[in-house]
Amino acid sequence: MSLPGFEYRRVRVNGVTVNAALKGRGEPLLLLHGYPQTHHMWRFVAPALAEHFAVVCPDLRGYGASDKPDGGVDHAAYSKRTLARDMLELMAALGHERFLLAGHDRGGRVAYRLALDHPQAVKRISLLDIVSTKAVYEHGGMALASAYFHWYFLVQPRPLPESLIGAEPRLWLNSFFRRLTADSAVIGAADVEEYLRGFGTPQGVHASCEDYRAGATLDLACDRADVAAGHRILCPNLLLWGARGVVGRHFKPLDTWRDLIEKPHGEAVDCGHFIPEEKPLETVHLLKEFFTGGGTAQA
């Protein structure tokens, strides 16, 4: 299942080949998906945004039709710093040295790392339904640990999570989507099958576990180092979170982000975790307004 009317390219970047869907003209806009999905999660949003922007929807390394290398002993192949470099090189290969950026879930973590490590490349950034990795691990507490139990399960040493998820990947995905959506019907059986194409293999399950293992080690260390150094995202930003999701229930995002974003700006959306799928029309409206310079987001 592809995005109708989009051109597909496979681009070699940073030692891996990534799959990317492209459409539109104007300001370049990079859209990054989260776990356990692919660029397919933007199916309701990307076509509308492509009427106004040059949209780039890749599969992150480890997901979809992109390469899925072994994580290595230190998980560095899946650090958000590494994935951010992938995306920086992808956009450069497409002729975009500076661009607009939006990321949901794990893609949001790649996005904010890209903005911190390469501020010259990011004009505006929108983060969908996340707080920082540092905030999750340091301020979550028991209630968040229950809601986000996969953060603690997926980081367990190989091969435990790989073996258990690999035995029933469809069951895992169905359970995951039911748990984090306010309306589970928005991600249907055909969508789950699409995600299984990349996720439901030994390489796909391993890569997704490595994503979280890198999060609990290298990514957490990067966040802490940036906070200690007073390093923040300075460009205009739009934070969106699901009012009925985990982030909306357990955090005050605009306050929580102040250690890594100079002037956090944003609002809640009346849905669960999967904002672009649960509230696509609202997502398009908010992103279009923000990325065309509207709204009240400040630099």
N, C-alpha and C positions, 0 to 999 in steps of 0.2 A: 504494500500500500504506500503510495507516494503522494506528494503534494501536487495536485493537478496544475499543469502549466509551468511548473518550476523546472529549471535546468539542473541536472545532477552532474557533479564533478567529483573525482577522487584526486586529492591533492596531497603530495608528499611534504610533510612538515615535521621538523624536530625528530626525525627518525621513525615516524609512523605515517601511515596513509589514512587520511580522514575523508569521510563521505560528507558532502555538503550539497544542499539544495539552494538554488539561487533564483531570484526574480526581482524585477523592478528597477527603477532608476531614481536618482536623487542621492540624498545623504545615505552613506552605507550604514546599515543597522544589523548588528550581530545578535542573534537570538540563541540562547544556550539552554538546553533541556536539563532535567534532573534525573534522579534515580526513581525507578528502574526503567526509565523511558528512553526515547530517542527524539529526533527532531519532529517525529509524528505528533508529539504533544502540542505543537504549534499549529495544527491543521485548521483550527477555526480562526486563528489570529493572523498567521503569516500572509495568507492571500490578501486580506484587507490592508495590512500594513504595506504590502508590496505595491499598492496603488500610489504610495507616497514616498517610499524609501527603496533603496537597493538592498533588499533583505538577503541575509546569509543565514541559513539554518543548518549547522553541522550536527553530526553525531560526534559527541566527545569520544576521545580515545577510550576503549573499553566498552563502548556501547554501540548498538545498532550495527551498521555496516562498516564502521571504522575499525582499525586494527586493535587487537587486544593482547598486548605483550604481557609476559609474566611480570609480576610486580617487583620481583627481586627481594633480597633480604631486608632492605631498608624501606621498601614501598615507594621509593623515589619516582618510579615510573608513573605513579598515580598521584603525586603531590599536586596540589592546586597550582603551585608555581610552575610545574612542568606542563600541566594542561593549559595554563594561561599562555605559556610560551607557544604551545601548539596553535592556539587561537590567534595570537599576535602574528605568527608566521603565515597562517592561513589568510588572514586579511591582507597582509602585505603581498602575498602571492596573487591575490585577486585585485591588487592595485589600490588597496585602501590602507594608508598609513595612519589615518585618524578616523574614528568612527563612533557611532552611537552603540550602546551596549545594554542588553537586558538578559537577565538570567534567573531561572526558576530553580529552587531546590539546590542540588549539587552544582548546577550550572551557575547559580547565583554565587556560589563559593569560588568558582573559577573566575567569575566576573569581578568580584571585589578584589581578588588577588591580582588580577590583571590591572585593575585601576590603581592599586597600591604600588605594584612593581613597575608599571609602565604608564604613569599618569599622562605622559605626552600623547599617548595613543587614544585616550578615551575622552570624548567630548561631553557626554552625558551618560549616566548609568541608572538603570532601574533594577532593583532587587526584589524578587517576588517570593514572599512567604519564607523568609529566613531571618535569623539573627546570626551573628558570627559564630564560628566554630568555638572560639574561646568562651563566648557567652553560654553556649549549650553545655559545655563540659564543666564550667566553673560555677554556673548559677542555676542549673536546671532543677536539682532536687528530685525527690522521690516521684512526684507527680509527672514530671517531664520524663524521667527514666522509664516510667510505665508506658507513657504515650509514644516515646521514641526508643522502645527497647531494642530496635534493630541497630541503633548506634552502638550498643554495647555487645550485641550478638555478632555482628558482622566483623568486628575487630578481633575476635578470638582467633588463635593461631590456626593456620591451615593444617589439616583439611576439614576441621569440624564444620564451620558454616557452609563451606563448599559442598560437602557430602550431604548434609541435611537438606539444603535448598535444592541441590542438584537432583535429589530423589523425586521431588515434586515441585518443579519450578512454576507450573501453572497454578497450583494451590497457593504457593507463596505470593505470586503476583495478585491473584484474586483477593487474598486476605489483606494484602498491603493496600490495595486501592479501596476496598470496603472500609478499612480502618481510618483512612485519612481524607475521604471525601464526605462532604455533607450530603451529596446525592450520588450514590454509587453508580447510577444508571448512565452518567455522562461518560464513563469509560466502559464501553461494552465489550462483548466477547471478541469481536473482530479486532478491537484495539489491543486487547490482551494478546491475541495471536500475533499481531504486528510486533509488539514488544518482545514476545518470546523468541522471535527469529534471531534477535541479537543476544538476548539475555539467557535463553534457555539452553545454553551449551556449556560445557565445562569451562571453556575460556571466558564466556560471558559472565558466569557466576563468579569465577575467580577475580576477574577484573573489577566487578562491582564491590566485592569484599575488600580488594586492595584500595579502592577509592576511600572507603571508610577507615581502613587501617592507616592510610596516609593522613587522613583527617585527625585521628587521635594522636598522631606523633608529629610529623613534619608540619602539617598545616597549623596545628595548635601552637607549635613553637614559633611559626612565622607570625601568627596573630599576636602572641605575647611580646615578641621582639618589636613589632610595630607600635604596640601600645606603650611599651617601655621607652621607645624613642620618640613618642609623640607624633608618629607618622599617621596621617589621616587622608582620606579621600577628600579632595577639595572641589571637584567638579560638581555641577548641578546633579542632583539625585532625586529619585522617586522611589520610595519604599512602599510596597503594597503587601498586605497580609490578609489572610482569611480570618474574618471575625469569629468564625466558628471552627477554626483550625487550631492546631497546637500552639503556633506562634501567638495567635491572638488571645488564647486563653492563658498562656503562661508567661508572657512577656509584655512589656510596654516598649515596642520596637523603637520608637523615636528616642526614648531615653537610653535604651540598651545599646544603640549604635553610636552613641556620642564618643566612645573611645576610639572608633575607627573612621568615622565620618564627621567632617567639620561641622556641617549644618544639616542634620537629618531632616528630611521632609517626606511626607507621605500620608497614607490613609488606609483604613480597613475596608475590605470588600466583603459583602455578605455571602460568604461561602466557606468551604473547607480549604484544604491545602492546595488543590490543583486549580488555581485561579484561572489560567487561560482556557481550561476545559469546562469548568463550572460556570464561569461568567465571561464568556468570550467577547460579547458586545461591549461590556464595561471595560474589559481589558484593552480592547482596540481603542476605545475612546480615550482612556487614561494615557496609554502609551503614545498615541498619535499626538495628543495635546502636549504632553511633556516633551517629546522628541522634536516637535516643531517649534519649541520655545515658549509654549503657553504655560499656564499654571503659575504657581507661586514658588516653585523650587528655586533655591538660591545657590550661587556658587560659593 
